[in-house]
Amino acid sequence: MRISTAAMVLFGTLGLVSAQISPTQHATACDESTLPASVRDLLKAKFSDWRPKQVSDMDADDQQVWLTAVHGKECPGIVVGRFESADELSYAVLLVPKSNPSGGHKVVVISKSAPKSTYTWKLLDHAEGQTYSGLVISKAAPGKYSDLENNKSIQLKLDGIQVEWMEKGAVLYFWSEGRYRKIVVSD
């Protein structure tokens, strides 16, 4: 019995090792060059000391959770979706300071404004000082969502933006009546 238990532990461990994904394998998903040039230019002009969050900015435990989760092949700091209009793509970006990735954050959405068709930005969330390494953003598909206590539910017709403190809680931002609104979807 001891030999088979030891063998199971050994083979299980080997399986985990081969299944691990390196944070550098997903670096291209966080490459700013995946964004349109005008979006990159706006980020440089308005947030020159900031950059999109990358997997390597997270502590080892948070990296492992992110890389093995549903969103593991995505960037924890850039999300593309139809957040404000079914006809236009928008770009949500979780920005961290270039000099100290755990020294604060900003969640901004960049989208085209109607009159001039130029990109503008909206600040959804921000914090100064030390921030949690497991803060990530992801796209929420259209559908029905309820708040933490199931007191309020919403039906998204467009994509939403989920800001998540991994294994701690999440807020869903969604476009409604010309502005972003939010509900707490997990704690």
N, C-alpha and C positions, 0 to 999 in steps of 0.2 A: 504494500500500500504506500509506503514511503517513496519508493522509486517512481510510481506513477504520479504521485502528487508533485514530486520534484520535477519530473519531466513536463507536467502540465504547466508549472510555474515558468520553467525555462522556455518552453515553446511560446507561451503567452507573452513573456517578456520580449522574445525575439520578434514576435508579431508586432508588438508596439513599437519597437525600434525601427522596423522597416516602414511602418505606417506614419512615422513622424514626418512633418513637413517643416522645412526650414523657412524662417521669416524672409530670407533673401529670395526664395523662390517666388514670392509674391511682390517683390519690389516694383515690378513693372506696372502692377495695378495701381500703385501709389505715385507713379511717375506723372508729374504735372504736364508732361507733353501729351498725355491722353486728353487733356482739356483743350477746347478751342483756343486759338491764339489770343482772341479778344478777352476771354475769361482769364487767361494767364496774365495778360497785361493789366487787367483790372486788379487782380490779386497783388501783383508787384507794386502797383501804384498806391493802393489803399492799405496793404498789409505787408510792407516790405520786410519787416522783422519776423514774419510768421511764415509757416509752411504747413502743408497737409500732414496730418498724423500718419505715421507708418507703423507697421507691425513691430519693427525694432524699437519703437518708443515705449512699448509695453513691457512690464516685467515678465519673467519666464512663465509663471503660472497663467497670466492673462493671455500671453502669446499662444500657449498650448490650447486654451479654451477657444480662442478665436479661430485658430487654424484647423481645429477639429470640428468646429460648428458648421452650420449650414452656410454661413457667409465666409468660410475660410479662404476662398480663392479671391475674395474681394478686398479692397483697401478699407481699413477702418476709418479713413479720413476723407474719402471722396465717394460721393453717390450721385449718379445721374438718373434723372427720372422726369416724369411729366407731373411736376409738383403744383404748378399754377395754371397750366393750360394743357388740354389734350393735343394741341397742335405744335407746342414748342417744348424742347428739352430745357430743363433747369439743372443747376449744379449745386449740390449741397457739399460744403467743405468744412471739416473739423480742423481748425487751424491750431497749431501749437507754436510757441516761440522757437525760432531757429537756434538760439543760444542755450535754451533750457526747455526741452520738450515737456517736462512735468511742471513748468512754471506758469500755468494758466492755459486757457483755451478760449476759442471763439467758434461758434457754429454760425456760418453764413450761407445764404442761398443767393446764387447769382442767376438772374433770369433776364430775358429781354423785356424792356418796357414798351408798351404799346405805341406811343406816339412816334418815337424815333427809331424803334427797333434796335436800340443800343442796350448793352448789358448794364444792369444796375444790381446792387447788392442790398440784402436785408439781414440784419443781425437777429438770430433766433435766441442765442444763449451765449453767455460768456462768464468767465471767472478769472480772477487775478490770483497770483500766488500758487502754492503747491496744489496740484490737482491729481485725481485718481488715475493711475496708469491704465485702468481698464475701461476708460471712456471711449466709446466708439459710435459711429453712425452707420445706419443701413437704410435701405429702401423698404417701405411697407407697401405691399400691393393693394390695389383697390379692394374693398371689402368692408365687412362689419367689424368694429372694434369696440370694446367696452372699457370703461375706466376700472381702476383697482377694486372698487367696492361694488361694481356692476350696477351703479346708480345711473350712469349715463352711457349711452352707446351712440356711435356715429357710423354712418355709411359713407366710406370714401369712394368717390367716383374717379378721383385722380390718385396718383402715388402719394404716399406720406413719407415723412422723414422720422425715423426712430433714433433718438439719442439715448444710448444705453450705458449705464454704469454696470458693466458685466457682473453678473451674480449679485447685484444689489438693487437695481430698479431701472425703469425705462419711461421715457416721455415720448409721446407721438405728436409730432407737429403736422398740421394739415391746413390746406388752403380752403378758406370758406369766407364768402361775402367780402372778397377783396383784401383779405389779410390772413396771416398765419394765426392759428389757434392751437391749443395743445390740451392733451389729456394725459394723465398719469396712467400707464397701462400695466405696470408691474412695480413691485416693491421688493 
